[in-house]
Amino acid sequence: MPALKAIFSQLLIFAATFFLVYVPVATVIGWYDYKKFAVPIDASLAARTSPWNRDIAKALMLIAEGRNTEAKEILKKWAEKL
């Protein structure tokens, strides 16, 4: 393409332009993916499917309600594995 050949007549100019455009665009896409797309969904699914996370969440709810003995019973099986 003659227009691109005129703009990028040297490989160094092409490489510098590529990195000046690619790095910020890739950073923004990666940040957006981390905040909005794959990472929050994966973390949420992992937390819901993990028995340890479910037991911790249930124990915290019981502790907040003042039902400490029930929370201890739930957490006892995890303390025995230590």
N, CA, C and O atoms as a Maestro MAE file, in Angstrom:
{
 s_m_m2io_version
 :::
 2.0.0
}

f_m_ct {
 s_m_title
 :::
 protein
 m_atom[328] {
  # First column is atom index #
  i_m_mmod_type
  r_m_x_coord
  r_m_y_coord
  r_m_z_coord
  i_m_residue_number
  s_m_chain_name
  s_m_pdb_residue_name
  s_m_pdb_atom_name
  i_m_atomic_number
  :::
  1 25 0.845 -1.171 0.000 1 A "MET " " N  " 7
  2 3 0.000 0.000 0.000 1 A "MET " " CA " 6
  3 2 0.890 1.234 0.000 1 A "MET " " C  " 6
  4 15 1.708 1.417 0.901 1 A "MET " " O  " 8
  5 25 0.734 2.053 -0.983 2 A "PRO " " N  " 7
  6 3 1.607 3.224 -1.093 2 A "PRO " " CA " 6
  7 2 1.479 4.201 0.072 2 A "PRO " " C  " 6
  8 15 2.474 4.792 0.492 2 A "PRO " " O  " 8
  9 25 0.279 4.377 0.596 3 A "ALA " " N  " 7
  10 3 0.099 5.329 1.709 3 A "ALA " " CA " 6
  11 2 0.845 4.863 2.954 3 A "ALA " " C  " 6
  12 15 1.519 5.651 3.618 3 A "ALA " " O  " 8
  13 25 0.718 3.574 3.264 4 A "LEU " " N  " 7
  14 3 1.440 3.048 4.431 4 A "LEU " " CA " 6
  15 2 2.941 3.034 4.211 4 A "LEU " " C  " 6
  16 15 3.714 3.252 5.145 4 A "LEU " " O  " 8
  17 25 3.356 2.777 2.971 5 A "LYS " " N  " 7
  18 3 4.783 2.769 2.682 5 A "LYS " " CA " 6
  19 2 5.376 4.156 2.882 5 A "LYS " " C  " 6
  20 15 6.523 4.281 3.311 5 A "LYS " " O  " 8
  21 25 4.616 5.188 2.580 6 A "ALA " " N  " 7
  22 3 5.096 6.557 2.771 6 A "ALA " " CA " 6
  23 2 5.187 6.899 4.254 6 A "ALA " " C  " 6
  24 15 6.126 7.569 4.685 6 A "ALA " " O  " 8
  25 25 4.213 6.438 5.031 7 A "ILE " " N  " 7
  26 3 4.201 6.743 6.461 7 A "ILE " " CA " 6
  27 2 5.266 5.937 7.201 7 A "ILE " " C  " 6
  28 15 6.013 6.475 8.018 7 A "ILE " " O  " 8
  29 25 5.322 4.657 6.905 8 A "PHE " " N  " 7
  30 3 6.244 3.761 7.601 8 A "PHE " " CA " 6
  31 2 7.381 3.360 6.673 8 A "PHE " " C  " 6
  32 15 7.547 2.184 6.352 8 A "PHE " " O  " 8
  33 25 8.151 4.332 6.251 9 A "SER " " N  " 7
  34 3 9.235 4.044 5.312 9 A "SER " " CA " 6
  35 2 10.378 3.280 5.982 9 A "SER " " C  " 6
  36 15 11.173 2.626 5.307 9 A "SER " " O  " 8
  37 25 10.455 3.364 7.291 10 A "GLN " " N  " 7
  38 3 11.507 2.655 8.008 10 A "GLN " " CA " 6
  39 2 10.869 1.752 9.067 10 A "GLN " " C  " 6
  40 15 9.828 2.076 9.638 10 A "GLN " " O  " 8
  41 25 11.504 0.639 9.306 11 A "LEU " " N  " 7
  42 3 11.002 -0.312 10.293 11 A "LEU " " CA " 6
  43 2 10.989 0.295 11.693 11 A "LEU " " C  " 6
  44 15 10.102 -0.009 12.490 11 A "LEU " " O  " 8
  45 25 11.942 1.131 11.992 12 A "LEU " " N  " 7
  46 3 12.011 1.762 13.318 12 A "LEU " " CA " 6
  47 2 10.794 2.659 13.559 12 A "LEU " " C  " 6
  48 15 10.244 2.665 14.660 12 A "LEU " " O  " 8
  49 25 10.378 3.398 12.568 13 A "ILE " " N  " 7
  50 3 9.204 4.257 12.706 13 A "ILE " " CA " 6
  51 2 7.953 3.405 12.925 13 A "ILE " " C  " 6
  52 15 7.105 3.730 13.755 13 A "ILE " " O  " 8
  53 25 7.853 2.315 12.171 14 A "PHE " " N  " 7
  54 3 6.713 1.405 12.333 14 A "PHE " " CA " 6
  55 2 6.689 0.808 13.738 14 A "PHE " " C  " 6
  56 15 5.643 0.778 14.386 14 A "PHE " " O  " 8
  57 25 7.844 0.334 14.206 15 A "ALA " " N  " 7
  58 3 7.921 -0.288 15.525 15 A "ALA " " CA " 6
  59 2 7.570 0.709 16.631 15 A "ALA " " C  " 6
  60 15 6.849 0.366 17.568 15 A "ALA " " O  " 8
  61 25 8.070 1.923 16.529 16 A "ALA " " N  " 7
  62 3 7.775 2.934 17.542 16 A "ALA " " CA " 6
  63 2 6.283 3.273 17.549 16 A "ALA " " C  " 6
  64 15 5.674 3.388 18.613 16 A "ALA " " O  " 8
  65 25 5.708 3.430 16.379 17 A "THR " " N  " 7
  66 3 4.272 3.728 16.285 17 A "THR " " CA " 6
  67 2 3.449 2.569 16.820 17 A "THR " " C  " 6
  68 15 2.470 2.776 17.537 17 A "THR " " O  " 8
  69 25 3.842 1.358 16.475 18 A "PHE " " N  " 7
  70 3 3.129 0.170 16.940 18 A "PHE " " CA " 6
  71 2 3.100 0.120 18.462 18 A "PHE " " C  " 6
  72 15 2.039 -0.070 19.057 18 A "PHE " " O  " 8
  73 25 4.245 0.288 19.088 19 A "PHE " " N  " 7
  74 3 4.296 0.204 20.551 19 A "PHE " " CA " 6
  75 2 3.596 1.374 21.223 19 A "PHE " " C  " 6
  76 15 3.009 1.210 22.293 19 A "PHE " " O  " 8
  77 25 3.649 2.555 20.612 20 A "LEU " " N  " 7
  78 3 2.960 3.710 21.188 20 A "LEU " " CA " 6
  79 2 1.439 3.552 21.130 20 A "LEU " " C  " 6
  80 15 0.722 4.120 21.953 20 A "LEU " " O  " 8
  81 25 0.957 2.791 20.171 21 A "VAL " " N  " 7
  82 3 -0.484 2.548 20.072 21 A "VAL " " CA " 6
  83 2 -0.869 1.274 20.814 21 A "VAL " " C  " 6
  84 15 -1.855 1.258 21.552 21 A "VAL " " O  " 8
  85 25 -0.100 0.208 20.622 22 A "TYR " " N  " 7
  86 3 -0.460 -1.107 21.152 22 A "TYR " " CA " 6
  87 2 -0.444 -1.156 22.680 22 A "TYR " " C  " 6
  88 15 -1.384 -1.673 23.285 22 A "TYR " " O  " 8
  89 25 0.572 -0.643 23.296 23 A "VAL " " N  " 7
  90 3 0.718 -0.763 24.752 23 A "VAL " " CA " 6
  91 2 -0.439 -0.083 25.499 23 A "VAL " " C  " 6
  92 15 -1.021 -0.707 26.386 23 A "VAL " " O  " 8
  93 25 -0.795 1.167 25.178 24 A "PRO " " N  " 7
  94 3 -1.933 1.758 25.902 24 A "PRO " " CA " 6
  95 2 -3.263 1.056 25.613 24 A "PRO " " C  " 6
  96 15 -4.076 0.865 26.516 24 A "PRO " " O  " 8
  97 25 -3.477 0.675 24.358 25 A "VAL " " N  " 7
  98 3 -4.736 -0.003 24.022 25 A "VAL " " CA " 6
  99 2 -4.826 -1.347 24.734 25 A "VAL " " C  " 6
  100 15 -5.879 -1.679 25.279 25 A "VAL " " O  " 8
  101 25 -3.755 -2.125 24.743 26 A "ALA " " N  " 7
  102 3 -3.755 -3.420 25.420 26 A "ALA " " CA " 6
  103 2 -3.923 -3.247 26.930 26 A "ALA " " C  " 6
  104 15 -4.580 -4.064 27.574 26 A "ALA " " O  " 8
  105 25 -3.341 -2.202 27.497 27 A "THR " " N  " 7
  106 3 -3.485 -1.942 28.927 27 A "THR " " CA " 6
  107 2 -4.921 -1.608 29.287 27 A "THR " " C  " 6
  108 15 -5.445 -2.110 30.282 27 A "THR " " O  " 8
  109 25 -5.558 -0.769 28.490 28 A "VAL " " N  " 7
  110 3 -6.944 -0.394 28.758 28 A "VAL " " CA " 6
  111 2 -7.870 -1.600 28.605 28 A "VAL " " C  " 6
  112 15 -8.758 -1.808 29.432 28 A "VAL " " O  " 8
  113 25 -7.668 -2.388 27.561 29 A "ILE " " N  " 7
  114 3 -8.497 -3.579 27.364 29 A "ILE " " CA " 6
  115 2 -8.296 -4.564 28.506 29 A "ILE " " C  " 6
  116 15 -9.269 -5.133 28.999 29 A "ILE " " O  " 8
  117 25 -7.071 -4.775 28.932 30 A "GLY " " N  " 7
  118 3 -6.786 -5.682 30.039 30 A "GLY " " CA " 6
  119 2 -7.390 -5.203 31.346 30 A "GLY " " C  " 6
  120 15 -7.946 -6.003 32.099 30 A "GLY " " O  " 8
  121 25 -7.290 -3.916 31.627 31 A "TRP " " N  " 7
  122 3 -7.874 -3.360 32.854 31 A "TRP " " CA " 6
  123 2 -9.388 -3.514 32.833 31 A "TRP " " C  " 6
  124 15 -9.991 -3.898 33.835 31 A "TRP " " O  " 8
  125 25 -10.001 -3.214 31.690 32 A "TYR " " N  " 7
  126 3 -11.453 -3.321 31.581 32 A "TYR " " CA " 6
  127 2 -11.904 -4.769 31.740 32 A "TYR " " C  " 6
  128 15 -12.919 -5.045 32.380 32 A "TYR " " O  " 8
  129 25 -11.148 -5.684 31.158 33 A "ASP " " N  " 7
  130 3 -11.466 -7.108 31.299 33 A "ASP " " CA " 6
  131 2 -11.342 -7.538 32.753 33 A "ASP " " C  " 6
  132 15 -12.170 -8.301 33.250 33 A "ASP " " O  " 8
  133 25 -10.313 -7.052 33.436 34 A "TYR " " N  " 7
  134 3 -10.097 -7.399 34.841 34 A "TYR " " CA " 6
  135 2 -11.212 -6.859 35.726 34 A "TYR " " C  " 6
  136 15 -11.638 -7.529 36.667 34 A "TYR " " O  " 8
  137 25 -11.682 -5.669 35.434 35 A "LYS " " N  " 7
  138 3 -12.689 -5.040 36.284 35 A "LYS " " CA " 6
  139 2 -14.118 -5.447 35.945 35 A "LYS " " C  " 6
  140 15 -14.955 -5.530 36.843 35 A "LYS " " O  " 8
  141 25 -14.416 -5.701 34.683 36 A "LYS " " N  " 7
  142 3 -15.812 -5.863 34.273 36 A "LYS " " CA " 6
  143 2 -16.171 -7.236 33.719 36 A "LYS " " C  " 6
  144 15 -17.322 -7.651 33.858 36 A "LYS " " O  " 8
  145 25 -15.265 -7.944 33.112 37 A "PHE " " N  " 7
  146 3 -15.651 -9.143 32.381 37 A "PHE " " CA " 6
  147 2 -15.236 -10.438 33.077 37 A "PHE " " C  " 6
  148 15 -15.898 -10.869 34.021 37 A "PHE " " O  " 8
  149 25 -14.177 -11.044 32.634 38 A "ALA " " N  " 7
  150 3 -13.847 -12.416 33.011 38 A "ALA " " CA " 6
  151 2 -13.467 -12.584 34.483 38 A "ALA " " C  " 6
  152 15 -13.939 -13.518 35.132 38 A "ALA " " O  " 8
  153 25 -12.657 -11.732 35.002 39 A "VAL " " N  " 7
  154 3 -12.128 -11.939 36.355 39 A "VAL " " CA " 6
  155 2 -13.223 -11.898 37.422 39 A "VAL " " C  " 6
  156 15 -13.268 -12.804 38.254 39 A "VAL " " O  " 8
  157 25 -14.113 -10.891 37.443 40 A "PRO " " N  " 7
  158 3 -15.158 -10.910 38.480 40 A "PRO " " CA " 6
  159 2 -16.089 -12.112 38.360 40 A "PRO " " C  " 6
  160 15 -16.525 -12.663 39.370 40 A "PRO " " O  " 8
  161 25 -16.393 -12.517 37.139 41 A "ILE " " N  " 7
  162 3 -17.283 -13.662 36.951 41 A "ILE " " CA " 6
  163 2 -16.601 -14.933 37.426 41 A "ILE " " C  " 6
  164 15 -17.211 -15.739 38.129 41 A "ILE " " O  " 8
  165 25 -15.334 -15.122 37.047 42 A "ASP " " N  " 7
  166 3 -14.599 -16.311 37.483 42 A "ASP " " CA " 6
  167 2 -14.437 -16.347 39.000 42 A "ASP " " C  " 6
  168 15 -14.578 -17.405 39.612 42 A "ASP " " O  " 8
  169 25 -14.147 -15.219 39.601 43 A "ALA " " N  " 7
  170 3 -13.981 -15.178 41.051 43 A "ALA " " CA " 6
  171 2 -15.291 -15.481 41.757 43 A "ALA " " C  " 6
  172 15 -15.310 -16.179 42.771 43 A "ALA " " O  " 8
  173 25 -16.374 -14.963 41.228 44 A "SER " " N  " 7
  174 3 -17.685 -15.220 41.827 44 A "SER " " CA " 6
  175 2 -18.050 -16.693 41.737 44 A "SER " " C  " 6
  176 15 -18.536 -17.275 42.707 44 A "SER " " O  " 8
  177 25 -17.820 -17.292 40.585 45 A "LEU " " N  " 7
  178 3 -18.123 -18.721 40.422 45 A "LEU " " CA " 6
  179 2 -17.232 -19.581 41.310 45 A "LEU " " C  " 6
  180 15 -17.695 -20.554 41.905 45 A "LEU " " O  " 8
  181 25 -15.974 -19.227 41.399 46 A "ALA " " N  " 7
  182 3 -15.061 -19.998 42.249 46 A "ALA " " CA " 6
  183 2 -15.476 -19.910 43.714 46 A "ALA " " C  " 6
  184 15 -15.411 -20.902 44.439 46 A "ALA " " O  " 8
  185 25 -15.897 -18.736 44.148 47 A "ALA " " N  " 7
  186 3 -16.319 -18.571 45.541 47 A "ALA " " CA " 6
  187 2 -17.582 -19.364 45.835 47 A "ALA " " C  " 6
  188 15 -17.728 -19.920 46.924 47 A "ALA " " O  " 8
  189 25 -18.488 -19.419 44.879 48 A "ARG " " N  " 7
  190 3 -19.743 -20.146 45.095 48 A "ARG " " CA " 6
  191 2 -19.561 -21.652 45.078 48 A "ARG " " C  " 6
  192 15 -20.288 -22.369 45.767 48 A "ARG " " O  " 8
  193 25 -18.614 -22.140 44.312 49 A "THR " " N  " 7
  194 3 -18.450 -23.586 44.201 49 A "THR " " CA " 6
  195 2 -17.484 -24.166 45.233 49 A "THR " " C  " 6
  196 15 -17.441 -25.382 45.422 49 A "THR " " O  " 8
  197 25 -16.724 -23.326 45.889 50 A "SER " " N  " 7
  198 3 -15.762 -23.807 46.872 50 A "SER " " CA " 6
  199 2 -16.466 -24.131 48.190 50 A "SER " " C  " 6
  200 15 -17.114 -23.257 48.766 50 A "SER " " O  " 8
  201 25 -16.353 -25.355 48.673 51 A "PRO " " N  " 7
  202 3 -16.994 -25.689 49.951 51 A "PRO " " CA " 6
  203 2 -16.396 -24.898 51.117 51 A "PRO " " C  " 6
  204 15 -17.105 -24.555 52.063 51 A "PRO " " O  " 8
  205 25 -15.118 -24.614 51.051 52 A "TRP " " N  " 7
  206 3 -14.483 -23.846 52.112 52 A "TRP " " CA " 6
  207 2 -15.085 -22.444 52.175 52 A "TRP " " C  " 6
  208 15 -15.419 -21.959 53.256 52 A "TRP " " O  " 8
  209 25 -15.225 -21.792 51.019 53 A "ASN " " N  " 7
  210 3 -15.809 -20.438 50.998 53 A "ASN " " CA " 6
  211 2 -17.255 -20.449 51.466 53 A "ASN " " C  " 6
  212 15 -17.681 -19.541 52.179 53 A "ASN " " O  " 8
  213 25 -18.010 -21.460 51.078 54 A "ARG " " N  " 7
  214 3 -19.408 -21.541 51.526 54 A "ARG " " CA " 6
  215 2 -19.477 -21.680 53.035 54 A "ARG " " C  " 6
  216 15 -20.286 -21.016 53.683 54 A "ARG " " O  " 8
  217 25 -18.635 -22.540 53.604 55 A "ASP " " N  " 7
  218 3 -18.641 -22.729 55.054 55 A "ASP " " CA " 6
  219 2 -18.197 -21.468 55.790 55 A "ASP " " C  " 6
  220 15 -18.767 -21.125 56.826 55 A "ASP " " O  " 8
  221 25 -17.201 -20.785 55.274 56 A "ILE " " N  " 7
  222 3 -16.751 -19.541 55.903 56 A "ILE " " CA " 6
  223 2 -17.871 -18.503 55.880 56 A "ILE " " C  " 6
  224 15 -18.126 -17.841 56.886 56 A "ILE " " O  " 8
  225 25 -18.538 -18.360 54.739 57 A "ALA " " N  " 7
  226 3 -19.619 -17.381 54.628 57 A "ALA " " CA " 6
  227 2 -20.764 -17.721 55.578 57 A "ALA " " C  " 6
  228 15 -21.323 -16.840 56.231 57 A "ALA " " O  " 8
  229 25 -21.107 -19.009 55.648 58 A "LYS " " N  " 7
  230 3 -22.190 -19.416 56.537 58 A "LYS " " CA " 6
  231 2 -21.801 -19.182 57.995 58 A "LYS " " C  " 6
  232 15 -22.621 -18.722 58.789 58 A "LYS " " O  " 8
  233 25 -20.557 -19.496 58.348 59 A "ALA " " N  " 7
  234 3 -20.093 -19.284 59.725 59 A "ALA " " CA " 6
  235 2 -20.096 -17.806 60.081 59 A "ALA " " C  " 6
  236 15 -20.456 -17.442 61.200 59 A "ALA " " O  " 8
  237 25 -19.704 -16.959 59.157 60 A "LEU " " N  " 7
  238 3 -19.730 -15.519 59.432 60 A "LEU " " CA " 6
  239 2 -21.151 -15.018 59.649 60 A "LEU " " C  " 6
  240 15 -21.391 -14.180 60.519 60 A "LEU " " O  " 8
  241 25 -22.086 -15.524 58.868 61 A "MET " " N  " 7
  242 3 -23.485 -15.138 59.071 61 A "MET " " CA " 6
  243 2 -23.986 -15.595 60.438 61 A "MET " " C  " 6
  244 15 -24.686 -14.852 61.126 61 A "MET " " O  " 8
  245 25 -23.630 -16.816 60.831 62 A "LEU " " N  " 7
  246 3 -24.047 -17.322 62.136 62 A "LEU " " CA " 6
  247 2 -23.428 -16.517 63.271 62 A "LEU " " C  " 6
  248 15 -24.090 -16.237 64.271 62 A "LEU " " O  " 8
  249 25 -22.155 -16.144 63.117 63 A "ILE " " N  " 7
  250 3 -21.489 -15.330 64.141 63 A "ILE " " CA " 6
  251 2 -22.168 -13.968 64.252 63 A "ILE " " C  " 6
  252 15 -22.359 -13.448 65.352 63 A "ILE " " O  " 8
  253 25 -22.532 -13.394 63.099 64 A "ALA " " N  " 7
  254 3 -23.208 -12.089 63.108 64 A "ALA " " CA " 6
  255 2 -24.568 -12.180 63.805 64 A "ALA " " C  " 6
  256 15 -25.027 -11.212 64.410 64 A "ALA " " O  " 8
  257 25 -25.201 -13.334 63.715 65 A "GLU " " N  " 7
  258 3 -26.499 -13.535 64.371 65 A "GLU " " CA " 6
  259 2 -26.353 -13.953 65.822 65 A "GLU " " C  " 6
  260 15 -27.352 -14.093 66.528 65 A "GLU " " O  " 8
  261 25 -25.116 -14.157 66.283 66 A "GLY " " N  " 7
  262 3 -24.874 -14.545 67.666 66 A "GLY " " CA " 6
  263 2 -24.961 -16.040 67.905 66 A "GLY " " C  " 6
  264 15 -25.023 -16.474 69.055 66 A "GLY " " O  " 8
  265 25 -24.967 -16.826 66.864 67 A "ARG " " N  " 7
  266 3 -25.060 -18.289 66.990 67 A "ARG " " CA " 6
  267 2 -23.652 -18.884 66.835 67 A "ARG " " C  " 6
  268 15 -23.357 -19.580 65.863 67 A "ARG " " O  " 8
  269 25 -22.806 -18.592 67.810 68 A "ASN " " N  " 7
  270 3 -21.394 -18.974 67.741 68 A "ASN " " CA " 6
  271 2 -21.158 -20.475 67.796 68 A "ASN " " C  " 6
  272 15 -20.256 -20.978 67.127 68 A "ASN " " O  " 8
  273 25 -21.943 -21.197 68.573 69 A "THR " " N  " 7
  274 3 -21.714 -22.640 68.671 69 A "THR " " CA " 6
  275 2 -21.975 -23.331 67.344 69 A "THR " " C  " 6
  276 15 -21.255 -24.264 66.988 69 A "THR " " O  " 8
  277 25 -22.980 -22.900 66.610 70 A "GLU " " N  " 7
  278 3 -23.245 -23.490 65.296 70 A "GLU " " CA " 6
  279 2 -22.118 -23.152 64.317 70 A "GLU " " C  " 6
  280 15 -21.743 -23.976 63.483 70 A "GLU " " O  " 8
  281 25 -21.583 -21.937 64.426 71 A "ALA " " N  " 7
  282 3 -20.470 -21.541 63.569 71 A "ALA " " CA " 6
  283 2 -19.238 -22.381 63.875 71 A "ALA " " C  " 6
  284 15 -18.514 -22.782 62.964 71 A "ALA " " O  " 8
  285 25 -18.998 -22.648 65.161 72 A "LYS " " N  " 7
  286 3 -17.859 -23.488 65.535 72 A "LYS " " CA " 6
  287 2 -17.992 -24.889 64.967 72 A "LYS " " C  " 6
  288 15 -17.002 -25.471 64.523 72 A "LYS " " O  " 8
  289 25 -19.184 -25.433 64.975 73 A "GLU " " N  " 7
  290 3 -19.407 -26.778 64.427 73 A "GLU " " CA " 6
  291 2 -19.112 -26.828 62.929 73 A "GLU " " C  " 6
  292 15 -18.534 -27.796 62.435 73 A "GLU " " O  " 8
  293 25 -19.507 -25.790 62.220 74 A "ILE " " N  " 7
  294 3 -19.242 -25.737 60.780 74 A "ILE " " CA " 6
  295 2 -17.747 -25.651 60.514 74 A "ILE " " C  " 6
  296 15 -17.233 -26.321 59.619 74 A "ILE " " O  " 8
  297 25 -17.050 -24.831 61.288 75 A "LEU " " N  " 7
  298 3 -15.633 -24.605 61.054 75 A "LEU " " CA " 6
  299 2 -14.730 -25.695 61.644 75 A "LEU " " C  " 6
  300 15 -13.546 -25.775 61.314 75 A "LEU " " O  " 8
  301 25 -15.288 -26.516 62.503 76 A "LYS " " N  " 7
  302 3 -14.488 -27.559 63.157 76 A "LYS " " CA " 6
  303 2 -13.860 -28.514 62.142 76 A "LYS " " C  " 6
  304 15 -12.706 -28.912 62.304 76 A "LYS " " O  " 8
  305 25 -14.599 -28.882 61.102 77 A "LYS " " N  " 7
  306 3 -14.064 -29.833 60.130 77 A "LYS " " CA " 6
  307 2 -12.858 -29.252 59.380 77 A "LYS " " C  " 6
  308 15 -11.984 -30.002 58.945 77 A "LYS " " O  " 8
  309 25 -12.805 -27.938 59.226 78 A "TRP " " N  " 7
  310 3 -11.661 -27.326 58.544 78 A "TRP " " CA " 6
  311 2 -10.497 -27.183 59.491 78 A "TRP " " C  " 6
  312 15 -9.348 -27.264 59.057 78 A "TRP " " O  " 8
  313 25 -10.748 -26.972 60.768 79 A "ALA " " N  " 7
  314 3 -9.658 -26.844 61.745 79 A "ALA " " CA " 6
  315 2 -8.990 -28.189 61.996 79 A "ALA " " C  " 6
  316 15 -7.802 -28.240 62.315 79 A "ALA " " O  " 8
  317 25 -9.734 -29.268 61.857 80 A "GLU " " N  " 7
  318 3 -9.163 -30.595 62.069 80 A "GLU " " CA " 6
  319 2 -8.186 -30.969 60.979 80 A "GLU " " C  " 6
  320 15 -7.315 -31.809 61.205 80 A "GLU " " O  " 8
  321 25 -8.298 -30.380 59.810 81 A "LYS " " N  " 7
  322 3 -7.407 -30.688 58.692 81 A "LYS " " CA " 6
  323 2 -6.061 -30.008 58.816 81 A "LYS " " C  " 6
  324 15 -5.122 -30.356 58.101 81 A "LYS " " O  " 8
  325 25 -5.954 -29.032 59.720 82 A "LEU " " N  " 7
  326 3 -4.696 -28.323 59.882 82 A "LEU " " CA " 6
  327 2 -3.696 -29.158 60.555 82 A "LEU " " C  " 6
  328 15 -2.569 -28.715 60.775 82 A "LEU " " O  " 8
  :::
 }
 m_bond[327] {
  # First column is bond index #
  i_m_from
  i_m_to
  i_m_order
  :::
  1 1 2 1
  2 2 3 1
  3 3 4 2
  4 3 5 1
  5 5 6 1
  6 6 7 1
  7 7 8 2
  8 7 9 1
  9 9 10 1
  10 10 11 1
  11 11 12 2
  12 11 13 1
  13 13 14 1
  14 14 15 1
  15 15 16 2
  16 15 17 1
  17 17 18 1
  18 18 19 1
  19 19 20 2
  20 19 21 1
  21 21 22 1
  22 22 23 1
  23 23 24 2
  24 23 25 1
  25 25 26 1
  26 26 27 1
  27 27 28 2
  28 27 29 1
  29 29 30 1
  30 30 31 1
  31 31 32 2
  32 31 33 1
  33 33 34 1
  34 34 35 1
  35 35 36 2
  36 35 37 1
  37 37 38 1
  38 38 39 1
  39 39 40 2
  40 39 41 1
  41 41 42 1
  42 42 43 1
  43 43 44 2
  44 43 45 1
  45 45 46 1
  46 46 47 1
  47 47 48 2
  48 47 49 1
  49 49 50 1
  50 50 51 1
  51 51 52 2
  52 51 53 1
  53 53 54 1
  54 54 55 1
  55 55 56 2
  56 55 57 1
  57 57 58 1
  58 58 59 1
  59 59 60 2
  60 59 61 1
  61 61 62 1
  62 62 63 1
  63 63 64 2
  64 63 65 1
  65 65 66 1
  66 66 67 1
  67 67 68 2
  68 67 69 1
  69 69 70 1
  70 70 71 1
  71 71 72 2
  72 71 73 1
  73 73 74 1
  74 74 75 1
  75 75 76 2
  76 75 77 1
  77 77 78 1
  78 78 79 1
  79 79 80 2
  80 79 81 1
  81 81 82 1
  82 82 83 1
  83 83 84 2
  84 83 85 1
  85 85 86 1
  86 86 87 1
  87 87 88 2
  88 87 89 1
  89 89 90 1
  90 90 91 1
  91 91 92 2
  92 91 93 1
  93 93 94 1
  94 94 95 1
  95 95 96 2
  96 95 97 1
  97 97 98 1
  98 98 99 1
  99 99 100 2
  100 99 101 1
  101 101 102 1
  102 102 103 1
  103 103 104 2
  104 103 105 1
  105 105 106 1
  106 106 107 1
  107 107 108 2
  108 107 109 1
  109 109 110 1
  110 110 111 1
  111 111 112 2
  112 111 113 1
  113 113 114 1
  114 114 115 1
  115 115 116 2
  116 115 117 1
  117 117 118 1
  118 118 119 1
  119 119 120 2
  120 119 121 1
  121 121 122 1
  122 122 123 1
  123 123 124 2
  124 123 125 1
  125 125 126 1
  126 126 127 1
  127 127 128 2
  128 127 129 1
  129 129 130 1
  130 130 131 1
  131 131 132 2
  132 131 133 1
  133 133 134 1
  134 134 135 1
  135 135 136 2
  136 135 137 1
  137 137 138 1
  138 138 139 1
  139 139 140 2
  140 139 141 1
  141 141 142 1
  142 142 143 1
  143 143 144 2
  144 143 145 1
  145 145 146 1
  146 146 147 1
  147 147 148 2
  148 147 149 1
  149 149 150 1
  150 150 151 1
  151 151 152 2
  152 151 153 1
  153 153 154 1
  154 154 155 1
  155 155 156 2
  156 155 157 1
  157 157 158 1
  158 158 159 1
  159 159 160 2
  160 159 161 1
  161 161 162 1
  162 162 163 1
  163 163 164 2
  164 163 165 1
  165 165 166 1
  166 166 167 1
  167 167 168 2
  168 167 169 1
  169 169 170 1
  170 170 171 1
  171 171 172 2
  172 171 173 1
  173 173 174 1
  174 174 175 1
  175 175 176 2
  176 175 177 1
  177 177 178 1
  178 178 179 1
  179 179 180 2
  180 179 181 1
  181 181 182 1
  182 182 183 1
  183 183 184 2
  184 183 185 1
  185 185 186 1
  186 186 187 1
  187 187 188 2
  188 187 189 1
  189 189 190 1
  190 190 191 1
  191 191 192 2
  192 191 193 1
  193 193 194 1
  194 194 195 1
  195 195 196 2
  196 195 197 1
  197 197 198 1
  198 198 199 1
  199 199 200 2
  200 199 201 1
  201 201 202 1
  202 202 203 1
  203 203 204 2
  204 203 205 1
  205 205 206 1
  206 206 207 1
  207 207 208 2
  208 207 209 1
  209 209 210 1
  210 210 211 1
  211 211 212 2
  212 211 213 1
  213 213 214 1
  214 214 215 1
  215 215 216 2
  216 215 217 1
  217 217 218 1
  218 218 219 1
  219 219 220 2
  220 219 221 1
  221 221 222 1
  222 222 223 1
  223 223 224 2
  224 223 225 1
  225 225 226 1
  226 226 227 1
  227 227 228 2
  228 227 229 1
  229 229 230 1
  230 230 231 1
  231 231 232 2
  232 231 233 1
  233 233 234 1
  234 234 235 1
  235 235 236 2
  236 235 237 1
  237 237 238 1
  238 238 239 1
  239 239 240 2
  240 239 241 1
  241 241 242 1
  242 242 243 1
  243 243 244 2
  244 243 245 1
  245 245 246 1
  246 246 247 1
  247 247 248 2
  248 247 249 1
  249 249 250 1
  250 250 251 1
  251 251 252 2
  252 251 253 1
  253 253 254 1
  254 254 255 1
  255 255 256 2
  256 255 257 1
  257 257 258 1
  258 258 259 1
  259 259 260 2
  260 259 261 1
  261 261 262 1
  262 262 263 1
  263 263 264 2
  264 263 265 1
  265 265 266 1
  266 266 267 1
  267 267 268 2
  268 267 269 1
  269 269 270 1
  270 270 271 1
  271 271 272 2
  272 271 273 1
  273 273 274 1
  274 274 275 1
  275 275 276 2
  276 275 277 1
  277 277 278 1
  278 278 279 1
  279 279 280 2
  280 279 281 1
  281 281 282 1
  282 282 283 1
  283 283 284 2
  284 283 285 1
  285 285 286 1
  286 286 287 1
  287 287 288 2
  288 287 289 1
  289 289 290 1
  290 290 291 1
  291 291 292 2
  292 291 293 1
  293 293 294 1
  294 294 295 1
  295 295 296 2
  296 295 297 1
  297 297 298 1
  298 298 299 1
  299 299 300 2
  300 299 301 1
  301 301 302 1
  302 302 303 1
  303 303 304 2
  304 303 305 1
  305 305 306 1
  306 306 307 1
  307 307 308 2
  308 307 309 1
  309 309 310 1
  310 310 311 1
  311 311 312 2
  312 311 313 1
  313 313 314 1
  314 314 315 1
  315 315 316 2
  316 315 317 1
  317 317 318 1
  318 318 319 1
  319 319 320 2
  320 319 321 1
  321 321 322 1
  322 322 323 1
  323 323 324 2
  324 323 325 1
  325 325 326 1
  326 326 327 1
  327 327 328 2
  :::
 }
}
